[in-house]
Structure formats: structure tokens, C-alpha cells
């Protein structure tokens, strides 16, 4: 089931839906089925990184927080995702 969910997520990823969270959510769904799914972990990190860069340019730190909080349960030891989350938390709080 996890691999089938991967295929769905890959279609979203390569289909260009990179401004919403549908591809990230699809990979999260795959990881909920199989938390050790390396393919889903890889693409989830790619999506979080790419979308966070875009949202950071636009000053949308709340969106980065949503995205990283979705990913962190499945990538808890990833220093890049953790750093994005920390930056977004700090910047979002400063803008409130």
C-alpha cells in the first residue's frame, strides 16, 4: 500500500502542484503506512525544501511552519528540516 501511495504522490510531485501541500501530504500518507519508506522520505524532504525556499522569498513563514510541522514527525532527525522549522518559527513570531 505504501508503494502505491508513492506512485500517487510522485504524480502530484511531477505534475507541478508545488504551491499547495497535496504532494507533501501524499508522501506523508505513504509514510503513515510505512514510516521506513525511503522513497517517500526523500521526496518529502525535497518538497519541504523547495516549497520553503519559495515561501521564504515571499515572507510566508506561517506556510513554512505548516509544512515543516507536517514533515518533522517523519523526518525528526533531519537537520535541514529542523533548521527550516526553527527559522520559520522565529520569523513568524517576529511578524505577529
RARA-V915333 format. One line per field, one symbol per residue. burial: b if it has 24 or more other C-alpha atoms within 12 Angstrom, else e. Layout:
BEGIN
burial=???
END
This chain:
BEGIN
burial=ebeebbebbbebbeeeebbbbbbbbbbbbbbeeeeebebbbbbbbbbbbbbbbebbeeebbbbbbbbbbbbbebbeeeeebbebbebbbeeeeeee
END
